[in-house]
Amino acid sequence: PSADFADQTEVGDFVEKLLSMESLPTEGLDFHKLQSGPEICRIELVFAKAKRTLVICSTSKSDLMKITFDGVQDGWFVSKTAIPKVLDSFSGLLSFYDKTVLSLPINGIKRITRIVSGAEPETAIRTPNGGWVANKEDVTRRVGPQVELLSSLKSTAVSKPVFTLDDLDSFGLRNPRLEILIDVDASDAVRRTLHIGNPDGNGNRYAIIGGNEALFLISEKD
């Protein structure tokens, strides 16, 4: 990605897999009659003198995807396993972005709220000179390094690509030990909420990000 550091091996594998996708035989399948599910993603391909948009949709068959070009009636069937993971799962996205959990620009973070289970929330706000204040107290020395760490926080592994409601109880995430709310200074006010739960017994803690479906691990050292 042009705006983020990415694992170059992952990017290379992604491009190679994307360009080598093969369509499946269509015997017994009608592209127009097989019900389409939600659109998974769009990929804009820019050539020397042309630009095409590839559209990938799920179907009523869990192992089958539809691929077509924007504005074109016909298309192809592709096995779900042929789709690069980065396109259809948060776990794939994590690997693509070098496992960076939040991918936030450190200078764009304007407010951070820390909620420890059983305690009052603590909010720190960035000052115009780049420092941090909480309840009119200068907390730059304490909060500055925390924000720097959060902006580059990486997961150690993806535990489950899609967590269930039962997982929230099992891994201590329904009432998490720690919640961190991060507000980004952007034209479309962006908020990321990191929920941190129970330890896994191997030096990590289970975590999720509000609005995303992956259950992942982060090191307790971080």
C-alpha positions in Angstrom: 0.0 0.0 0.0 1.2 3.5 -0.9 0.4 4.9 2.6 1.4 2.0 4.8 4.4 -0.2 5.3 3.4 -3.7 4.2 5.1 -7.1 4.4 6.6 -7.3 1.0 6.4 -11.1 0.8 2.7 -10.9 1.5 2.2 -8.2 -1.1 4.1 -10.3 -3.7 2.1 -13.4 -2.9 -1.1 -11.4 -3.1 -0.3 -9.9 -6.6 0.9 -13.3 -7.9 -2.3 -15.0 -6.7 -4.5 -12.3 -8.0 -3.0 -12.4 -11.5 -3.0 -16.2 -11.6 -6.6 -16.9 -10.6 -8.3 -19.4 -12.8 -12.0 -19.7 -13.5 -13.9 -22.9 -12.8 -15.7 -25.0 -15.4 -19.3 -23.7 -15.7 -21.0 -27.1 -16.5 -24.3 -27.2 -14.7 -23.9 -23.6 -13.4 -25.6 -20.5 -14.8 -23.7 -17.3 -14.0 -26.9 -15.3 -14.0 -29.2 -17.8 -12.2 -26.9 -18.6 -9.3 -27.8 -16.1 -6.6 -25.1 -13.5 -5.7 -24.3 -12.7 -2.1 -22.7 -9.5 -0.8 -20.0 -7.8 -2.8 -16.7 -8.8 -1.2 -14.5 -6.1 -2.8 -13.5 -4.1 -5.9 -10.0 -4.0 -7.3 -9.0 -1.2 -9.6 -6.5 -2.3 -12.2 -4.6 0.4 -14.0 -3.0 -0.4 -17.3 -0.9 1.8 -19.6 -4.0 3.1 -21.5 -6.9 1.7 -19.6 -8.5 1.2 -16.2 -10.7 -1.7 -15.3 -12.5 -2.5 -12.0 -12.7 -6.2 -11.0 -15.7 -7.0 -8.8 -15.7 -10.1 -6.5 -19.0 -11.3 -5.0 -19.9 -14.2 -2.8 -22.7 -16.7 -3.9 -25.3 -18.9 -2.4 -22.6 -21.7 -2.6 -20.1 -21.1 0.2 -17.1 -22.4 -1.8 -17.8 -20.4 -4.9 -17.2 -16.7 -5.9 -18.4 -14.7 -8.8 -15.9 -12.4 -10.6 -16.8 -9.8 -13.2 -15.7 -6.5 -14.5 -17.7 -3.4 -13.6 -20.3 -2.7 -16.2 -20.0 -6.1 -17.8 -22.9 -8.6 -17.7 -21.0 -11.9 -17.9 -18.3 -13.2 -15.6 -16.6 -16.2 -14.1 -16.8 -18.6 -11.2 -13.8 -18.9 -9.0 -13.1 -21.1 -6.0 -13.1 -19.3 -2.7 -9.7 -20.8 -2.0 -8.3 -19.0 -5.1 -9.2 -15.6 -3.6 -6.3 -13.9 -1.8 -7.2 -13.8 1.9 -6.4 -10.1 2.1 -9.6 -9.5 0.0 -12.1 -11.3 2.2 -11.0 -11.4 5.8 -9.5 -9.1 8.5 -7.0 -11.8 9.3 -5.8 -11.6 5.7 -5.6 -7.8 6.0 -3.5 -8.1 9.1 -1.0 -10.2 7.4 -1.0 -7.9 4.4 -0.3 -4.9 6.6 2.6 -6.6 8.4 0.2 -7.5 11.2 -0.2 -3.9 12.3 -3.4 -3.8 14.3 -4.5 -0.2 13.9 -2.5 1.2 11.0 -2.9 4.8 12.4 -0.7 7.8 11.6 0.8 8.8 15.0 0.5 12.5 14.2 -3.2 12.1 13.3 -4.3 10.8 16.7 -6.0 13.6 18.5 -7.6 11.9 21.5 -7.2 8.6 23.4 -9.4 7.2 26.1 -8.3 4.3 28.4 -10.9 2.3 30.2 -9.6 -0.2 32.8 -12.3 -2.6 34.1 -13.7 -1.2 37.3 -12.1 2.2 37.0 -13.1 5.6 35.7 -12.2 6.3 32.0 -9.2 8.5 31.5 -9.0 10.7 28.4 -6.0 12.5 27.1 -6.2 15.2 24.4 -3.4 16.2 22.0 -2.4 19.9 22.3 -1.6 22.2 19.4 2.1 21.8 20.2 2.0 18.0 20.1 1.8 17.3 23.8 -0.9 15.6 25.8 -3.2 16.8 28.6 -5.7 15.0 30.8 -7.9 16.9 33.3 -5.7 20.0 32.6 -2.6 18.1 33.6 0.4 17.6 31.3 0.7 13.9 30.7 2.9 14.0 27.7 5.7 11.9 29.2 3.4 9.1 30.1 0.9 9.2 27.2 3.3 10.1 24.3 5.1 6.8 24.4 1.8 4.9 24.7 0.4 6.6 21.6 3.6 5.8 19.7 3.3 2.2 20.7 -0.4 2.0 19.8 0.2 3.5 16.3 2.5 0.6 15.4 1.0 -2.2 17.6 1.3 -5.6 15.9 -0.6 -8.8 16.5 1.4 -11.9 17.2 -1.2 -14.1 15.5 -4.8 -14.3 14.4 -6.6 -16.7 16.8 -9.9 -16.9 14.8 -10.7 -15.1 11.5 -14.3 -14.6 12.7 -15.2 -14.7 16.4 -18.6 -15.7 17.8 -20.6 -14.1 20.6 -19.6 -17.1 22.8 -16.0 -16.2 22.2 -16.6 -12.8 23.9 -17.3 -14.6 27.2 -14.7 -17.3 26.7 -11.8 -14.8 26.1 -12.9 -12.0 28.5 -14.0 -9.6 25.8 -17.6 -9.0 26.7 -16.5 -7.0 29.7 -12.8 -6.5 28.7 -10.0 -5.9 31.1 -8.9 -2.9 29.1 -10.5 -0.8 26.3 -8.7 1.9 24.4 -10.6 4.4 22.3 -8.6 6.2 19.7 -9.9 9.2 17.8 -8.1 10.3 14.6 -8.0 13.8 13.3 -9.6 13.3 10.0 -12.3 14.9 7.9 -14.6 12.0 8.6 -14.0 11.6 12.4 -12.5 8.1 12.7 -12.6 6.1 15.9 -10.9 2.8 16.6 -11.8 0.8 19.7 -9.3 -1.8 20.9 -10.7 -4.4 23.4 -8.2 -6.4 25.3 -9.2 -9.5 27.2 -7.8 -12.6 28.9 -4.3 -14.0 28.6 -3.7 -17.0 26.4 -1.2 -18.6 28.7 1.7 -18.0 26.3 2.5 -14.4 27.0 -0.3 -12.9 24.8 -3.8 -11.5 25.4 -6.9 -11.9 23.2 -8.1 -8.8 21.5 -10.6 -7.5 19.0 -11.2 -4.2 17.3 -14.7 -2.8 17.3 -16.4 -3.3 13.9 -14.0 -6.0 12.8 -14.6 -9.8 13.0 -11.1 -11.2 13.8 -10.0 -12.4 17.2 -6.3 -11.9 17.4 -3.5 -12.0 19.9 -1.2 -9.2 21.1 1.9 -9.6 23.3 1.5 -8.7 27.0 4.9 -6.9 26.7 3.2 -4.5 24.3 
